[in-house]
Amino acid sequence: METSSIDIPEIVVRRLPLYARALHWMVQDNVQTISSSELGAKLGMSSAQIRKDLSYFGEFGKQGTGYDVKFLLSQLQQILGMQKEWLVALVGVGDLGHAIARYGGFGRRGFKIAALFDNDPKRIGQQVGELQILGMDSLAMVVRGLRIRLGVIAVPAEAAQQVADQMAGAGIRAILTYAPINLHVPKGVRVRYIDPVVVLQSMTYHLKDAVRSRE
């Protein structure tokens, strides 16, 4: 079945990496086949949802035998573009940025932090691993030279929009931001947000009644 990215609901695209991650660990455990119900049980999802999600991209399983784990993983990796290494530009190399730059999990999953940027003169020129922190005036040249298409923003909220503008202008087309602010980007640039405080606040919603009853 042929389909284009505009045909796929975004929520489906966001679930695919969860399937790929689960299948990766199954390969490590030498699991050869798995049914949609077994996969659903591992992910806390219904088998019907998994079958529906995968049906957007083709037929991968056989009735009665389930999915070949290695084959399904390879197909999802191809769909997600995981079979190549993606270079990433990171802006903001404070405490959070340092942790992101040194996180080894990116490399194991096909992502490489290829350039570090900051506007603090005290940080510019410092070494983080194999990379030297560059000034923001170098961003456009470096991003274009290395053909970087992914960016991570780890700066305070008041600086995030300007950084996003610079990234988009340099050719970056997907931005992951830790800044607690909504960004406005040109059409064709995708943004994903990570705000641990917002996540914790959503969790305290469910905890507040239990805590109140104990008090």
C-alpha positions in Angstrom: 0.0 0.0 0.0 1.4 3.4 -1.0 0.7 6.4 1.0 2.2 9.8 1.6 3.0 11.4 4.9 0.1 13.8 4.6 -2.3 10.8 4.7 -1.1 9.6 8.1 -2.6 11.1 11.3 0.1 12.7 13.4 -0.9 10.6 16.4 -0.1 7.5 14.4 3.3 8.8 13.5 4.1 9.5 17.1 3.2 5.9 18.1 5.5 4.2 15.5 8.7 4.9 17.5 7.1 3.2 20.5 6.5 0.1 18.4 10.0 0.2 17.1 11.5 0.6 20.6 9.5 -2.4 21.8 10.5 -4.5 18.8 14.1 -3.5 19.3 14.2 -5.0 22.8 12.4 -8.1 21.5 15.1 -8.7 19.0 17.7 -8.4 21.8 15.7 -11.0 23.7 15.7 -13.3 20.6 11.9 -13.1 20.2 11.1 -14.2 16.6 7.3 -13.6 16.3 4.7 -11.6 18.2 1.0 -11.1 17.8 -0.7 -7.7 17.9 -2.3 -8.6 21.2 1.0 -9.5 22.7 2.6 -6.3 21.4 -0.4 -4.4 22.7 0.0 -5.9 26.2 3.6 -4.8 26.3 2.7 -1.2 25.3 -0.6 -0.9 27.2 -2.6 -0.5 23.9 -5.3 -2.5 22.2 -4.4 -5.0 19.4 -7.0 -3.3 17.2 -5.2 0.1 17.5 -1.8 -1.5 16.6 -3.3 -3.3 13.6 -5.0 -0.1 12.4 -1.8 2.0 12.8 0.3 -0.5 10.9 -2.4 -0.8 8.1 -1.6 2.7 7.0 1.7 1.4 5.7 1.0 -2.0 4.4 0.4 -5.6 5.5 3.2 -6.9 7.8 1.7 -9.8 9.6 0.1 -13.1 8.9 -3.2 -14.2 10.4 -2.5 -17.0 12.9 1.3 -16.4 13.1 1.5 -12.7 13.9 4.5 -10.5 13.0 8.0 -11.4 12.3 9.8 -9.2 14.8 13.0 -8.5 12.8 11.1 -7.8 9.6 8.5 -5.5 11.2 11.3 -3.6 13.0 13.2 -3.1 9.7 10.0 -1.9 8.0 9.3 0.6 10.8 12.9 1.8 10.7 12.6 2.4 7.0 9.2 4.2 7.5 10.7 6.5 10.2 14.0 7.2 8.3 15.9 5.4 11.0 18.3 3.7 8.6 20.5 6.7 8.3 22.4 8.9 10.8 20.7 12.3 11.4 22.8 15.2 12.4 21.5 17.5 15.1 22.3 21.1 16.1 22.0 22.0 19.8 21.5 25.6 20.9 22.0 26.4 24.6 24.8 24.6 26.4 24.0 25.3 30.0 23.4 22.5 32.5 20.6 21.0 30.4 22.4 21.5 27.1 25.5 19.8 28.6 23.5 16.8 29.6 21.8 16.5 26.2 25.2 16.9 24.4 26.7 14.1 26.5 23.7 11.7 26.3 24.9 8.5 24.7 21.4 7.3 23.7 21.2 9.5 20.7 24.1 7.8 18.9 22.6 4.4 19.5 19.4 5.4 17.9 20.8 7.1 14.8 21.1 10.7 15.9 24.4 12.6 16.3 24.8 16.0 18.0 27.0 17.5 15.4 27.2 21.2 16.4 26.8 23.2 19.7 25.9 26.8 19.9 25.5 29.4 22.6 25.5 33.2 22.9 27.4 33.4 26.2 31.0 34.5 25.6 32.1 32.5 28.7 30.9 29.3 27.0 31.9 29.9 23.4 35.1 28.1 22.7 34.6 25.5 25.5 34.9 21.9 24.7 32.1 19.4 25.3 33.3 16.0 24.4 34.6 16.2 20.8 32.7 19.4 20.0 33.6 23.0 20.6 30.8 25.4 21.5 30.3 28.0 18.7 28.8 31.4 18.8 25.3 32.0 17.3 26.8 34.0 14.5 28.2 30.7 13.1 24.9 28.8 13.2 23.7 29.4 9.6 27.0 28.6 8.0 27.6 25.4 10.0 24.0 24.1 9.7 24.1 24.7 5.9 27.6 23.3 5.5 26.8 20.1 7.4 23.2 19.9 5.9 21.7 19.6 9.4 17.9 19.3 9.4 17.3 18.7 13.1 17.7 21.2 15.9 17.3 21.1 19.7 16.6 24.2 21.7 17.8 24.3 25.4 17.7 28.0 26.1 15.5 30.1 28.4 11.9 30.9 27.2 12.7 34.5 26.4 15.4 33.5 23.9 13.7 30.5 22.3 11.7 32.2 19.5 14.8 34.0 18.2 16.7 30.7 18.2 13.9 29.0 16.4 13.9 31.8 13.8 17.6 31.4 13.2 17.3 27.6 12.9 14.4 27.8 10.4 16.3 30.4 8.4 19.4 28.2 8.3 17.4 25.2 6.9 16.5 23.2 9.9 13.1 21.6 9.4 12.4 19.9 12.7 12.9 21.4 16.2 12.8 19.8 19.6 12.5 22.4 22.3 12.8 22.3 26.0 11.9 25.9 26.4 8.5 26.4 28.1 6.9 28.6 25.4 5.0 28.0 22.2 7.1 28.7 19.1 5.9 30.2 15.8 7.7 28.7 12.9 7.3 28.8 9.1 5.2 26.3 7.2 7.3 23.2 6.7 9.1 23.3 10.0 7.9 20.9 12.7 8.2 21.6 16.4 8.0 19.2 19.3 7.9 20.3 23.0 9.4 18.7 26.1 8.4 20.5 29.3 8.9 18.2 32.4 7.0 20.7 34.6 3.9 20.4 32.4 4.1 16.7 32.6 4.5 16.8 36.4 1.5 19.2 36.7 -0.6 16.7 34.7 0.4 14.0 37.2 -0.4 16.1 40.3 -3.9 16.4 38.9 -4.4 12.7 39.5 -2.5 12.8 42.8 -4.2 15.7 44.5 -7.3 13.9 45.8 -5.2 11.0 47.2 -2.9 13.4 49.0 -5.8 15.4 50.3 -7.5 12.4 51.8 -4.3 11.4 53.7 -4.0 14.9 55.1 
